[in-house]
């Protein structure tokens, strides 16, 4: 899940290469929604063994109320720091 800032606009997506996809968002090559709202901060992620499982989870999260998404982020990342650097460590 990407955010524009703590408590800001959110983007939920699925990819087979998280580091590459976040870099694309940071370079301004994300979705129209992400570009419009400058959503490029990785604040939450999950890994799944199959793409089918990942897509199912993405679809579920996209239909959740914003408060549920926010709680999910806060459990993993209470200060909404950009987790992108951790992917490349």
Buried (B, 14 or more C-beta within 10 A) or exposed (E): BBBBEBEBBBBBBBBEEBEEBBBBBBEEEBBEEBEEBBBBBBBBBBEEEEEEEBEEBBEEBEEEEEEEBBEBBBEEBEEBEBBBEEBEE
